[in-house]
């Protein structure tokens, strides 16, 4: 799912994923980082959940992460 090859881009992706994980935790949701990177359906479900959050930073991070992972941006 995540076809990023550049080490710098991989590191940036991991930072986005970890940001997303902690923002989701703050909103009351647990995220499994490895599964988020390997299971497209799980990633889409997490991103969709985040898109409906009241927390703007979480919604913004979800939109960026969707682009990074190459999935459709989540709808609120």
Secondary structure, DSSP 8 states (H G I E B T S, - for coil): ------HHHHHHHHHHHHHHHHHHHHTT----HHHHHH-HHHHHHHHHHHHT-S-HHHHHHHHHHHHHHT------
